[in-house]
Amino acid sequence: MGEKTKELIHINEEKTDDEISSKYKNENMDIYTDINVLSYNKILHKKDISPLEYLKESYPEDIKKVTMDDIFYSKIYIDFIKYCSSNEIITLYDLTDSCIESFLESVENLSDRNKIEFKIENILEDMKESFNRNFFELDYLKENYEDILRNSLIESIFDERKYLLFREFCVKNKIVTLMDLRKEALVRFTFSKSIGKRKKEEIILKIEHFLLDILGDDEDGSIFNYIKENYPEDLKDLKINDIFKEYKHIMFRIHCEDNDIISLYDLNIEAQKDYFNKFNIKDSKKKLIINALKKEYLSIIKKNLILSSVIPQEKKIGIDEYSHINVEKNYFKLIPIDNLLPDKYLAYEYMKKKLEEDGVENLLDLMGYDISKLRYVPGVGEKRYSEFFDHIKENIRKAKETVRVIETERFLLEENIYSVVSEKTVWEVISGVGLKVGRKSYNQDEISQYQGMRYIDIKDYSLIRYLINIKKNLEKIMNIEETVSEMKFSEYSELEKTMLFDRIIGKKSLEEISELTGESTLKLDKIEKEIIQNINRVLKEKKFTIALRAIYDNYKRMPIEKLDDYLGENEKILIDLIKANVVYNIFYIKEYKSMAYFNLEGIASNVEYEKEQLDSFGEIRSIKNIFRKYNQVSVEDTIFAEIFKNSECKRFMRENGVYLVDDYYYKEGISKIDLFEFYLRYYHKEPLRLNSKTVPEYNRFFKEKLGIEMKMNSRSLEGLASRSDKIILVNPRTYSHIDLVDIDEVTLLHMKKILDLRLSKKNYVNAKEIYEIMEEYYPGTFYGKHHVYSLINHHFDDYNTSKGNSLDITTKGNQISMKTDVIFDICKENNSIISIKDLKDKTDWSTNRIYNAIDNSEEVIKMGPSKCVIIEDILNEEIKEKIKKISLEAFKEGYAFTKKLYSEYILKDDVLSEFVDRYDIKHPKEIASLIKYMNENIVGNNNFLYCKNQDIKSIEDVIRLKYPKYLTVDNLRELLSKFGYSQISIYQTVDRIVNKGIYIQVDKETFLAKDKFLLENKEVEKLVEFAKDTISKNGFFIPKEYIKEIQKDIDFKEFEINQFTISNILEENGFKKLFRYKMKNSMDVIVLVDEESEYKDIDELAYDILKESYEGNMNERDVYDFLSEVGIYEEIEDPIYKKMYNDMKMNGYISVDDEGKVILK
């Protein structure tokens, strides 16, 4: 990091030096004894001013440059703009609150007036928030890196396509460099037409990345050391495993874990460099780690260095004391500490920062706080401290007056309305207490001014009075004493009381009550029904649903087990009756542990009609939309599904042919297509690729969840998808519900416009071409070309599409050419020969589709791996004769290597050399294609050709002839590498010659002809018995572990006794070798099992061994060490290599949780 940054950090360090805290102790402790709580300045000062006044007061120069047309461009503001123009209001600074009020008074329609007022206020609030929140990086850059900003061009920084509108805006406003970019310009752009939240965030994020690049890589650790010294807790809160949780950082996480580096606090520059140097980390991966660290450092800088840029969330009151709410306490609890002082002097910022560091979050926290500490904060003089002290005393007086008025006006209203007003909009309050529009307890016009406001100002005493009246009207409706008395429980006989409290409420069985009372169950059943009828008659007459709603609003936030402590005796009876589920059509759900209920009264009389309105399947909440018109009780979305699943509602729905499962429903008689749509829409949710794993899971799902027997396979599900208008293909054999992968109408029309433009220039277009264009405009919106193709098929009828997987699209009435014709025409246009790559570019086809077209063509053949050619166009008679002549000369031994053919025959012939130069035929595999085309008797692969009807038919036959006794890997490498064989091909050849039984492996690098490796039968029998005994005890046999024991009893003649020679004998005698790698004969540890064993590889065996001994507390390293002790893994000390070497995780036998603990599958 540069010198300038170091100096800046040093300056900030002096501002916040924690050493001064020692000066605070025991000085002027009595200066604040007469003040027991601090006041709420922001409500009484800052909150008194409107957003417009706030902007004019805080950012006057900026908003002088924002015109009215910049932000009020919508049609709804036409009259407002005209009004402003007539009053010479050009900029936002010219606008006043009185002007807005005058205009609103001129709007005759009350609804329009409220709507315009609400929108204007929202725009101004959003603009205020933008100025306050979003420009930390820009201010920080301008303050500290002015020279860099003056040389940083907008068009260079914002050079991507998505910033086109922003670049045009900057050109229009003569903003050339970042230094020219002002906050007001950013606000004007982000509030202009067609600029959404996403584009706004992209620009702010780009500036943040620019700042990160300037901060550099912190090579000397100055940023880290400064933050560690001043904000250690912030670093300790940032855990290594949380920041670097992606798989690409696994080695870094392991290194940190091994070195006890838990949080960023422990990760100093030396620790970083130690990791980079120890494992020789590439620059690209190093950059990923450094950038992640810089981003976290910047977040701490933003959080702590410039506090005025941080707007705290407004506190909500917590309801945790139901017996009594202290108004004063909760009032001060609502006041954030950052709102205590006006943003007038820098000294006030220092004082606010000190309060925040001391854990003072709100005014309630300030009770008893030693205010004299603020006198000694650097940058705070005696004058500013005295002003602050006087300011506190004045606001305390005002705050206490506010509390007194609230208590006088009985604002508590049975304890719950206070919290409702604090947390809800006004309309939510009115809905919550059950009022209907037109009730005389309030004036509709007066209360409508609060519509849409998130919080109600606590000083609106007129509104408080309206709410008090609302409550009084409710009390007349829900007179609990009167309601219960009319049920006449006091007149019940002892038997009736027993039935009420033990049977109806207590839920005892009729048999238990019969045994207790001696009465028959028939009589008791009759009494029960009479009591329930009596209860419901009274509740209906007393409008119980309204009373119930009021009780619910009073206590819905309270855990049900605490409810008895606060309810009166009669209220308890009503709640118990609800819980007993005997109130008609009101069902209580005990599992939710709160007062959740729902009314089915209206729907019951109209079931068939409403059932017809339902789709075949859907979310339970969609049922709620139909029920709402009958419903008299409001139910929150979060508990709606729970009520349906766990109450009488489920039975009610099932009896009427609607079945509930989890949070969804489906109707009886649902088709298989609908079931497939249901599964994709609500359960799988991600695109479903049909294969041998997913299809059985699909069948099992319906059996276990819905009890429906499914016997679908991939082909039948593909058939269902083809007949459904809701399921589309998004990738090969991969389907999704259209609701999950559809796109908006604007994007669809844009795609259609691009498709029409392309089709105006050529006969047909491939979906891949359209996908690539759309991906530039809307990155990440589409899954792939199949998704685009399916959307075009789904939404538009103007096109013909190809059959199969070609994904070609043409206009209605046109036909799409045959694939073979297309290949032929393109080859013809390119001198009769073209690369597969160029062919893909010209057709937008997949490689497989191109190969398929070539194979079906009579004129075009594939030449080598990368070209195709119209063969008869490039071969004249002279060339044909020369190639035939080569076949006679080069294949005297019956075989030839193509590389040798090219170098020794074709290049030495002038005519053939000129021919291959003209058509750029230089790859040996291309020569092989030509020779096989001209000689039907010659076959083979691209490296090795041989004649039919002779003994040598493979490279293995050649090797056996050249090395009849033994072979080493070096021999094979020497033979094959000069003929174009790669290292991997050589090892694959080793595998083949061993698997075919030509040679056997006798050590790591040596292979012996199989007929030369002979042991006496009695020695073989001893070895076989030894292996059988070991397998019967352990389940497996590891030759490496028993070499010394075998050596004592068995004579191997001149052959070395090792795991390879032992395994060779046992493989011939009923045992099989387990393997891990693709190269089966290059393993470090060989494990054998009985030939009938179900084990297929070492990791499968390792899993079973681990499962028997696993105690649930092993990490990956522990697993590897354990298995290496058993002997089936090689012992390796390097912990990093162990992790990468462990294939069990890759094979799915184990997984690892976030804490590094191994979980068995």
Long-range contacts (C-beta under 8 A, 24 or more apart in sequence): 1-215, 1-216, 1-217, 1-218, 1-219, 1-220, 1-222, 1-223, 2-216, 4-144, 4-145, 5-144, 5-215, 5-216, 5-222, 5-223, 6-220, 6-222, 8-144, 9-222, 9-223, 9-226, 12-226, 12-305, 13-226, 13-229, 13-230, 14-378, 15-350, 15-378, 15-379, 16-230, 16-353, 16-357, 17-378, 18-230, 20-376, 20-377, 20-378, 23-376, 24-370, 24-372, 24-373, 24-376, 27-372, 27-376, 28-372, 28-375, 29-370, 29-372, 31-371, 31-372, 31-389, 32-369, 32-370, 32-371, 32-372, 35-371, 35-392, 35-393, 35-396, 36-367, 36-368, 37-328, 37-332, 37-363, 37-364, 37-366, 37-367, 37-396, 37-399, 38-332, 38-335, 38-340, 38-363, 38-366, 38-367, 38-392, 38-395, 38-396, 39-335, 39-363, 39-392, 39-394, 39-395, 39-396, 39-397, 39-398, 39-399, 40-331, 40-332, 40-334, 40-335, 40-339, 40-363, 40-395, 40-399, 41-335, 41-339, 41-340, 41-341, 41-342, 41-391, 41-395, 42-335, 42-336, 42-338, 42-339, 42-340, 43-335, 43-339, 43-457, 43-458, 43-459, 44-395, 44-398, 44-399, 45-342, 45-395, 46-339, 46-342, 47-339, 47-457, 50-97, 50-124, 51-121, 51-124, 51-125, 51-127, 51-128, 52-92, 52-95, 52-96, 52-97, 52-100, 52-124, 53-97, 54-128, 55-92, 55-124, 55-127, 55-128, 55-131, 56-93, 58-131, 58-343, 59-131, 59-183, 59-184, 60-93, 61-184, 62-131, 62-182, 62-183, 62-184, 62-187, 63-91, 63-92, 63-93, 63-184, 64-91, 64-92, 64-93, 65-91, 65-182, 65-184, 65-185, 65-188, 66-91, 66-92, 66-93, 66-184, 66-187, 66-188, 67-91, 67-92, 68-92, 68-95, 70-188, 70-191, 70-192, 71-123, 71-127, 71-188, 71-191, 71-192, 72-120, 72-123, 73-192, 73-193, 76-115, 76-116, 76-119, 77-116, 79-103, 79-107, 80-116, 80-120, 110-445, 110-448, 114-448, 114-449, 114-451, 117-449, 118-451, 118-452, 122-452, 123-191, 126-191, 127-187, 127-191, 129-311, 130-186, 130-187, 130-190, 130-191, 131-183, 131-187, 132-309, 132-311, 133-309, 133-311, 134-186, 134-200, 134-204, 135-183, 135-186, 135-204, 135-309, 136-302, 136-306, 136-309, 137-204, 137-207, 137-208, 137-210, 137-211, 138-178, 138-181, 138-183, 138-186, 138-207, 139-183, 139-306, 139-309, 140-211, 140-301, 140-306, 141-178, 141-207, 141-210, 141-211, 141-214, 142-179, 145-214, 146-179, 148-214, 149-177, 149-178, 149-179, 150-177, 150-179, 151-177, 152-177, 152-178, 152-179, 152-210, 153-177, 154-178, 154-180, 154-181, 157-206, 157-210, 158-203, 158-206, 161-776, 161-777, 162-199, 162-202, 163-202, 163-203, 163-206, 165-194, 165-195, 165-199, 166-199, 166-203, 178-207, 178-210, 208-298, 211-298, 212-291, 212-294, 212-295, 212-298, 215-294, 215-297, 215-298, 217-290, 217-294, 218-269, 218-290, 218-293, 218-294, 218-297, 219-269, 220-269, 221-268, 221-269, 223-294, 223-297, 224-268, 224-269, 224-297, 227-297, 227-300, 227-301, 228-265, 228-268, 230-304, 231-300, 231-304, 232-265, 234-300, 234-303, 234-304, 235-263, 235-264, 235-265, 235-300, 236-263, 236-264, 236-265, 237-263, 238-263, 238-264, 238-296, 239-263, 240-264, 240-267, 241-1154, 241-1155, 243-292, 243-296, 244-289, 244-292, 245-1154, 248-285, 248-288, 249-288, 249-289, 250-1139, 251-279, 251-1136, 251-1139, 252-289, 254-1135, 254-1136, 254-1139, 255-279, 255-1136, 257-1156, 258-1135, 264-293, 264-296, 267-293, 279-1136, 307-338, 307-349, 307-352, 307-353, 307-356, 308-343, 308-349, 310-338, 311-338, 312-336, 312-337, 312-338, 314-455, 315-362, 316-422, 316-423, 317-418, 317-419, 317-422, 317-423, 319-415, 319-416, 319-419, 319-557, 319-558, 322-415, 322-558, 322-562, 322-565, 322-566, 323-565, 323-566, 324-415, 325-412, 325-415, 325-418, 327-403, 327-406, 327-407, 327-411, 327-412, 327-418, 328-400, 328-403, 329-364, 330-418, 331-399, 331-402, 331-403, 331-406, 331-458, 332-362, 332-363, 332-364, 332-367, 332-399, 333-362, 333-363, 333-364, 334-362, 334-422, 334-458, 335-362, 335-363, 336-361, 336-362, 337-361, 337-362, 337-363, 337-365, 337-366, 341-388, 341-391, 345-384, 346-379, 347-379, 347-380, 347-381, 347-384, 348-384, 348-388, 350-377, 350-378, 350-379, 350-380, 351-377, 351-380, 351-384, 351-388, 353-377, 402-458, 402-459, 405-461, 406-458, 406-464, 409-461, 409-464, 409-465, 409-468, 410-468, 411-464, 411-468, 413-467, 413-468, 413-471, 414-471, 414-554, 415-554, 416-553, 416-554, 416-555, 417-467, 417-471, 419-557, 420-553, 421-456, 421-467, 422-455, 422-456, 425-450, 425-451, 425-452, 425-453, 425-454, 426-450, 426-451, 426-453, 426-456, 426-463, 427-451, 429-467, 430-470, 431-634, 432-553, 432-634, 433-470, 433-471, 433-474, 433-549, 433-550, 433-553, 434-474, 434-546, 434-549, 434-550, 434-553, 435-470, 435-473, 439-470, 439-473, 441-466, 441-469, 441-470, 441-472, 441-473, 442-466, 442-469, 442-470, 474-546, 474-550, 477-543, 477-546, 477-547, 477-550, 478-546, 478-547, 478-550, 478-551, 479-542, 480-547, 480-568, 480-570, 480-571, 480-574, 481-570, 482-542, 483-538, 483-539, 483-542, 483-544, 483-547, 483-570, 483-574, 484-570, 484-573, 484-574, 486-538, 486-541, 486-542, 487-534, 487-535, 487-538, 488-534, 489-573, 495-519, 495-527, 496-527, 496-531, 499-524, 499-527, 499-528, 499-531, 500-531, 503-528, 504-528, 504-531, 504-532, 504-577, 504-580, 504-582, 505-576, 505-577, 505-579, 505-580, 507-580, 532-582, 535-577, 535-582, 535-583, 536-582, 536-583, 536-584, 539-583, 540-584, 544-583, 545-586, 545-599, 545-632, 545-633, 546-632, 547-574, 548-574, 548-578, 548-586, 548-597, 548-633, 549-632, 549-633, 549-634, 551-575, 551-595, 552-595, 552-597, 552-633, 555-595, 556-594, 556-595, 557-594, 558-594, 559-593, 559-594, 560-590, 560-593, 560-594, 560-595, 561-593, 563-595, 581-647, 581-648, 586-633, 587-643, 587-647, 587-648, 587-649, 588-647, 589-639, 589-642, 589-643, 589-646, 589-647, 590-646, 591-642, 591-646, 592-639, 592-642, 592-643, 592-646, 594-639, 596-635, 596-639, 596-642, 596-643, 597-633, 597-635, 597-643, 598-627, 598-631, 598-633, 598-635, 598-640, 598-643, 598-644, 598-647, 598-649, 599-630, 599-631, 599-632, 599-633, 600-627, 600-630, 600-649, 600-652, 601-630, 601-632, 602-627, 602-629, 602-630, 602-631, 602-632, 603-627, 603-630, 604-652, 606-630, 607-656, 611-656, 611-657, 611-658, 611-667, 614-658, 614-665, 614-667, 616-666, 616-667, 616-670, 616-671, 616-674, 616-678, 617-664, 617-665, 617-666, 617-667, 617-670, 617-674, 617-677, 617-678, 617-681, 617-682, 618-664, 618-665, 619-663, 619-664, 619-665, 619-682, 620-644, 620-645, 620-660, 620-663, 620-664, 620-665, 621-663, 623-653, 623-658, 623-665, 659-706, 661-705, 661-706, 662-705, 666-706, 672-712, 672-720, 673-720, 673-723, 673-724, 675-702, 675-708, 675-710, 676-717, 676-720, 676-721, 676-724, 676-727, 677-724, 677-726, 677-727, 677-737, 680-727, 680-735, 680-736, 680-737, 680-740, 681-726, 681-737, 681-739, 681-740, 685-740, 686-736, 687-730, 687-731, 687-734, 687-735, 687-736, 687-741, 687-783, 688-734, 688-735, 688-736, 689-731, 689-733, 689-734, 690-714, 690-717, 690-718, 690-733, 690-734, 690-735, 691-733, 725-794, 728-787, 728-790, 728-791, 728-793, 728-794, 729-786, 729-787, 729-789, 729-790, 730-783, 730-784, 730-786, 730-787, 730-790, 731-783, 731-784, 731-786, 731-787, 732-786, 732-805, 734-783, 734-786, 736-783, 738-794, 741-783, 741-787, 742-791, 743-778, 743-781, 743-782, 743-791, 747-774, 747-778, 747-781, 748-791, 748-795, 750-774, 750-777, 751-788, 751-791, 751-792, 752-792, 752-796, 755-792, 755-799, 755-809, 759-809, 759-810, 759-811, 763-810, 763-814, 763-816, 763-817, 764-802, 764-808, 764-809, 764-810, 764-814, 764-816, 764-817, 765-808, 765-809, 765-810, 766-806, 766-807, 766-808, 766-809, 766-843, 766-844, 766-845, 767-792, 767-807, 767-808, 767-809, 768-807, 768-844, 769-844, 770-809, 805-846, 805-849, 806-845, 806-849, 819-845, 819-849, 819-852, 819-853, 819-856, 820-853, 820-856, 820-857, 820-858, 820-860, 822-853, 823-850, 823-853, 823-854, 823-857, 823-860, 823-868, 824-857, 824-859, 824-860, 824-870, 827-860, 827-868, 827-869, 827-870, 828-870, 828-873, 831-919, 832-869, 832-870, 832-873, 832-874, 833-863, 833-867, 833-868, 833-869, 833-870, 833-874, 833-919, 833-920, 834-867, 834-868, 834-869, 835-866, 835-867, 836-865, 836-866, 836-867, 836-868, 837-866, 839-868, 861-929, 861-933, 862-929, 863-921, 863-926, 863-929, 863-930, 864-923, 864-925, 864-926, 864-927, 864-928, 864-929, 864-942, 865-923, 865-925, 865-942, 866-923, 867-921, 867-926, 869-919, 871-933, 874-919, 875-934, 878-911, 879-911, 879-912, 879-915, 880-934, 882-909, 882-911, 882-912, 883-912, 883-930, 883-931, 883-934, 883-935, 884-934, 884-935, 886-931, 887-931, 887-934, 887-935, 887-937, 887-938, 891-938, 891-945, 891-946, 891-947, 893-952, 894-946, 894-947, 894-950, 894-951, 894-952, 895-940, 895-944, 895-945, 895-946, 895-947, 895-952, 895-958, 896-944, 896-945, 896-946, 897-943, 897-944, 897-945, 897-979, 897-980, 898-924, 898-925, 898-927, 898-928, 898-931, 898-942, 898-943, 898-944, 898-945, 898-979, 898-980, 899-924, 899-943, 899-978, 899-979, 899-980, 900-979, 901-927, 901-928, 901-931, 901-945, 902-927, 924-980, 943-979, 943-980, 943-981, 943-985, 944-979, 955-989, 956-989, 956-992, 956-993, 956-996, 956-998, 959-989, 959-993, 959-998, 960-993, 960-998, 960-1009, 963-1009, 964-1009, 965-1008, 965-1009, 965-1012, 966-999, 966-1006, 966-1007, 966-1008, 966-1009, 966-1012, 967-993, 967-999, 967-1006, 967-1007, 967-1008, 967-1009, 968-1005, 968-1006, 968-1007, 969-1005, 970-1005, 987-1079, 987-1082, 988-1079, 990-1079, 990-1081, 990-1082, 991-1079, 991-1080, 991-1081, 994-1080, 994-1081, 995-1080, 1000-1060, 1000-1064, 1001-1060, 1001-1064, 1001-1081, 1002-1055, 1002-1056, 1002-1058, 1002-1060, 1002-1061, 1002-1064, 1003-1056, 1003-1058, 1003-1060, 1004-1060, 1013-1055, 1013-1061, 1013-1064, 1015-1051, 1015-1052, 1015-1053, 1015-1055, 1015-1065, 1016-1051, 1019-1050, 1019-1051, 1019-1052, 1020-1065, 1020-1069, 1022-1049, 1022-1050, 1023-1050, 1023-1062, 1023-1065, 1023-1066, 1024-1065, 1024-1066, 1024-1069, 1024-1070, 1026-1050, 1027-1066, 1027-1071, 1027-1088, 1028-1090, 1031-1088, 1031-1089, 1031-1090, 1035-1089, 1035-1101, 1035-1104, 1036-1074, 1036-1087, 1036-1088, 1036-1089, 1036-1095, 1036-1101, 1036-1128, 1037-1066, 1037-1071, 1037-1087, 1037-1088, 1037-1089, 1038-1085, 1038-1086, 1038-1087, 1038-1088, 1038-1127, 1038-1128, 1039-1063, 1039-1066, 1039-1086, 1039-1088, 1040-1085, 1040-1086, 1040-1127, 1041-1127, 1059-1085, 1059-1086, 1060-1086, 1063-1088, 1074-1098, 1074-1100, 1074-1101, 1076-1143, 1084-1130, 1085-1127, 1085-1128, 1085-1129, 1085-1130, 1087-1128, 1097-1147, 1098-1128, 1098-1129, 1099-1143, 1099-1144, 1099-1147, 1099-1149, 1100-1147, 1100-1149, 1101-1128, 1102-1128, 1102-1129, 1102-1144, 1102-1149, 1103-1144, 1103-1149, 1103-1150, 1103-1160, 1103-1161, 1106-1150, 1106-1160, 1107-1160, 1110-1158, 1110-1160, 1112-1157, 1113-1157, 1114-1157, 1114-1158, 1115-1152, 1115-1156, 1115-1157, 1115-1158, 1116-1142, 1116-1145, 1116-1152, 1116-1156, 1116-1158, 1118-1158, 1119-1144, 1119-1150, 1119-1158
